Amino acid sequence: MLMDLLFTNTAYASVDSFVQNINRVIINPIIVFLFALAVFYFLYGLFQFISNQENEEAKTKGKNHIMWGIVGIVIMMGVFTILGVIMKTFNIEGIDPEQGTVQFD
């Protein structure tokens, strides 16, 4: 995977392909990992809240985990929403945030 980043598929690699490889190999997996972490944190809080109905302190911790999990999910979704609004407002083409690709002209 690291070799994909350092050695692109073209003989004379350009800055475009280097940026695309950084996006594909580093940034996209980090975004997916953070989104999965937020979902896991939410589900962990939900489990903690449901399984500790008699313990008020554990229920409070579960509520906090649920809240911060939702905050993380909303932030991650908000980033893509804001990017979409900016790209449509300024008619920017060549960037696909869902696929994580950038095409330079």
C-alpha positions in Angstrom: 0.0 0.0 0.0 2.8 2.4 0.8 4.5 1.4 -2.4 1.4 2.5 -4.3 1.9 6.0 -2.8 5.6 6.2 -3.6 5.6 4.6 -7.0 2.8 5.6 -9.2 1.7 3.6 -12.2 3.1 6.0 -14.8 6.8 6.2 -15.7 6.9 10.0 -15.3 4.6 10.6 -12.3 3.1 14.0 -12.1 2.0 16.0 -9.1 -1.6 15.1 -10.0 -1.0 11.4 -9.7 0.9 11.8 -6.4 -2.0 13.8 -4.9 -4.5 11.3 -6.1 -2.4 8.5 -4.6 -2.2 10.3 -1.2 -5.9 10.8 -1.4 -6.6 7.2 -2.2 -4.1 5.6 0.1 -4.1 7.9 3.1 -7.0 10.3 3.3 -9.9 8.1 2.2 -9.0 5.2 4.6 -8.7 7.7 7.5 -12.2 9.2 6.7 -13.7 5.7 6.5 -12.0 4.8 9.8 -13.2 7.9 11.6 -16.8 7.4 10.4 -16.7 3.8 11.5 -15.2 4.8 14.9 -18.1 7.3 15.4 -20.7 4.7 14.5 -19.0 2.2 16.9 -18.9 4.8 19.7 -22.6 5.5 19.2 -23.4 1.8 19.3 -21.2 1.2 22.3 -23.1 4.0 24.2 -26.4 2.6 23.1 -25.4 -0.8 24.5 -24.1 0.7 27.7 -27.3 2.7 28.1 -29.6 -0.3 27.5 -27.7 -2.8 29.6 -27.3 -0.6 32.7 -30.8 0.5 33.4 -30.3 0.2 37.2 -27.0 2.0 37.4 -27.5 5.8 36.9 -23.8 6.6 36.5 -23.4 4.0 33.7 -26.6 5.2 32.0 -25.1 8.8 32.1 -21.9 7.5 30.5 -24.0 5.7 27.9 -25.9 8.9 27.1 -22.7 10.8 26.7 -21.3 8.2 24.3 -24.5 8.2 22.3 -24.4 12.0 22.1 -20.7 12.2 21.1 -21.2 9.4 18.6 -24.0 11.3 17.0 -21.9 14.5 17.0 -19.1 12.6 15.2 -21.4 11.2 12.6 -23.0 14.6 12.0 -19.6 16.2 11.6 -18.5 13.6 9.1 -21.7 13.9 7.1 -21.6 17.7 7.4 -18.1 17.8 5.8 -19.4 16.1 2.7 -22.5 18.3 2.6 -20.5 21.5 2.9 -18.1 20.3 0.2 -21.1 19.5 -2.1 -22.7 23.0 -1.5 -19.4 24.7 -2.2 -18.8 22.7 -5.4 -22.3 23.4 -6.7 -22.2 27.0 -5.7 -19.0 27.8 -7.5 -19.5 25.2 -10.2 -16.4 23.3 -9.4 -15.8 20.2 -11.5 -13.3 17.4 -11.3 -13.7 16.7 -7.6 -15.7 13.7 -6.4 -15.7 13.7 -2.5 -17.7 10.4 -2.4 -15.1 8.6 -4.5 -12.2 10.6 -3.2 -10.9 11.6 -6.6 -9.5 14.9 -7.9 -8.9 15.5 -11.5 -6.6 18.3 -12.4 -6.8 19.9 -15.8 
